[in-house]
Amino acid sequence: MSTYYKHTRAESADVPYSFRCEQCGKESGPLRAVITGPNAVHSSNFKVLTQDESEKLQKTAHKNLVKHIRKIHQDATQKQIFASDFEDICPHCHKPQSWALSGMQNKMFENPIVFMFIGIFISVLTYIYNIVEEMEWGFTPIYWIMLVTIACAALSLLWNLIKISGKKKATASARQKNLPSIDWNFVRHLLT
C-alpha cells in the first residue's frame, strides 16, 4: 500500500482601494485587499515534488488566481458586486458600508447548496450500500441523512439572511450611498 502526499499552492495579489464612509463621510485612506486564488492541488507518491511538478503546480496556482481576479473585477466593474476581500468597515467610525451587501447577497446560497450536494452524495452511497447488503430497514438512514441535510442547509441560509439583515440595518442610516474606489491598475497584468 502506497502513501500519497497532497501538495497545495495558492497565489495572492494585493489590490489597493479606498472609500468614503457612508456614515461619517471621512475618507478611509489607502487600504489593501488581499485576494487569494483557489488552491492548486497535486497528489504525489513523494513528499518532495520534482522541479517539473513544482512548476506545474505553480502555473496552476497562477491560473487559479488570474481566473479569480478576473471574476472579482468583472463583478465589481459590471455588476457592482464587491467581494468580501474588500473590507467595508470604516477605520474611523467602525461602521459597515452598504456596497458590501452585494457581495454577501451574491454568496448567500453557497453554503446551503454545498450542504445539499453533500447530503445527496451521502444518501446515494447509503442507498447503494443498502442494495448491496440487501438490508431491510423501516425508516432507513437515507431519510435521516436527507432530513439532517435539509435542516443544515435551512439553518445556513437562515444564518446568511440574518447577517445580511443585520448589515442592512447597520447601513440604513447612511448619509449617501458610495462605492469603493479600486485601483485595478495594480493587477492589470493579471486581467489581460
C-alpha positions in Angstrom: 0.0 0.0 0.0 1.5 3.3 -1.1 1.3 6.7 0.6 0.0 9.7 -1.3 1.0 13.3 -0.4 -1.3 16.1 -1.2 0.7 19.2 -2.3 -1.2 22.6 -2.4 -0.2 26.0 -3.5 -2.1 29.3 -3.8 -1.2 32.7 -5.1 -2.3 36.1 -3.8 -2.4 39.6 -5.1 -2.8 42.9 -3.3 -5.4 45.3 -4.7 -5.4 48.9 -3.4 -8.7 50.5 -2.7 -10.3 53.2 -0.7 -13.8 54.5 0.1 -15.6 57.5 1.5 -17.5 56.3 4.6 -21.3 56.5 4.1 -21.8 57.1 7.9 -19.2 59.7 8.9 -18.2 61.0 5.5 -14.4 60.6 6.1 -12.0 59.0 3.6 -10.8 55.6 4.6 -7.3 56.3 3.3 -5.3 53.7 1.3 -6.4 50.1 2.0 -5.3 46.8 0.5 -7.5 43.8 -0.3 -5.5 40.5 -0.4 -7.2 38.4 -3.0 -6.1 34.7 -2.9 -7.0 32.3 -5.7 -8.2 28.8 -5.1 -5.6 26.2 -4.1 -3.9 24.3 -6.8 -3.6 20.6 -5.7 -1.2 17.9 -6.8 -1.1 14.4 -5.4 2.2 12.5 -5.4 3.8 9.4 -4.0 6.7 11.5 -2.8 7.0 14.1 0.0 9.0 16.4 -2.2 7.9 17.4 -5.7 10.2 17.3 -8.7 11.1 20.5 -10.5 8.5 19.9 -13.2 5.8 19.0 -10.8 6.5 22.1 -8.8 6.5 24.3 -11.8 3.2 22.8 -13.0 1.7 23.3 -9.5 2.9 27.0 -9.6 1.3 27.5 -13.1 -2.0 26.1 -11.9 -2.0 28.3 -8.8 -1.3 31.3 -11.1 -4.1 30.4 -13.5 -6.5 30.0 -10.5 -5.5 33.5 -9.2 -6.0 35.0 -12.7 -9.4 33.4 -13.1 -10.4 34.6 -9.6 -9.2 38.1 -10.1 -11.0 38.4 -13.4 -14.2 37.2 -11.8 -13.9 39.7 -9.0 -13.0 42.5 -11.5 -16.0 41.7 -13.7 -18.4 41.6 -10.8 -17.1 44.9 -9.4 -17.0 46.8 -12.6 -20.0 45.5 -14.5 -22.4 44.4 -11.7 -21.2 46.5 -8.7 -20.9 43.3 -6.7 -17.9 43.7 -4.4 -16.1 40.6 -3.0 -15.8 40.2 0.8 -12.0 40.6 0.3 -12.7 44.3 0.2 -13.1 45.2 3.9 -16.1 47.6 4.3 -15.6 48.7 7.9 -14.7 52.3 8.2 -11.3 52.8 10.0 -12.7 56.0 11.7 -16.2 55.2 12.9 -16.0 51.4 12.5 -19.4 51.1 10.7 -20.1 49.0 7.6 -20.8 50.3 4.2 -23.8 49.4 2.0 -21.8 48.5 -1.0 -20.6 45.3 0.8 -24.2 43.9 0.9 -23.9 43.0 -2.8 -21.1 40.5 -2.1 -22.9 39.0 0.9 -26.1 38.5 -1.2 -24.1 37.1 -4.1 -22.7 34.3 -1.7 -25.9 33.8 0.2 -26.7 30.4 -1.3 -23.2 28.9 -1.5 -23.1 27.0 1.8 -26.8 25.7 1.6 -26.1 24.3 -1.9 -22.9 22.6 -0.6 -24.9 21.0 2.3 -27.5 19.7 -0.2 -24.9 18.2 -2.5 -23.1 16.5 0.4 -26.4 15.2 1.7 -27.4 13.8 -1.7 -24.0 12.2 -2.2 -24.1 10.5 1.2 -27.7 9.4 0.6 -26.8 7.8 -2.7 -23.9 6.0 -1.1 -26.1 4.8 1.7 -28.8 3.7 -0.7 -26.2 1.7 -2.8 -24.9 0.1 0.4 -28.4 -0.9 1.4 -28.9 -2.6 -2.0 -25.6 -4.4 -1.9 -26.1 -5.6 1.6 -29.8 -6.4 0.9 -30.8 -4.7 4.2 -34.4 -4.2 5.1 -34.8 -1.2 7.4 -38.1 0.5 8.1 -37.1 4.2 8.2 -33.7 3.9 6.5 -30.8 6.2 7.3 -31.3 7.8 3.9 -34.3 9.7 5.2 -32.4 10.8 8.3 -29.5 11.9 6.2 -31.8 14.0 4.0 -33.6 15.5 7.0 -30.3 16.5 8.6 -29.0 17.8 5.3 -32.2 19.9 4.7 -32.0 21.2 8.3 -28.4 22.2 7.9 -29.0 23.9 4.6 -32.0 25.8 6.0 -30.0 26.9 9.1 -27.1 28.0 6.9 -29.5 30.0 4.7 -31.2 31.5 7.8 -27.8 32.5 9.2 -26.9 34.2 6.0 -30.2 36.1 5.9 -29.7 37.2 9.5 -26.2 38.5 8.7 -27.5 40.4 5.6 -30.4 41.8 7.5 -28.1 43.0 10.3 -25.8 44.7 7.8 -28.8 46.3 6.1 -30.0 47.7 9.4 -26.5 49.0 10.2 -26.2 50.7 6.8 -29.7 52.1 6.6 -28.8 55.4 8.2 -26.1 56.2 5.7 -25.9 59.8 4.6 -25.3 58.8 1.0 -24.5 55.7 -0.9 -20.9 55.5 -2.1 -18.9 52.9 -3.9 -15.3 52.0 -3.2 -12.5 53.3 -5.5 -10.5 50.2 -6.6 -7.1 50.6 -8.3 -7.2 47.8 -10.8 -4.0 49.1 -12.5 -2.1 47.3 -9.7 -3.2 43.9 -11.0 -3.6 44.9 -14.7 -1.1 42.2 -15.7 -3.5 39.6 -14.3 -6.5 41.0 -16.1 -5.1 41.0 -19.6 
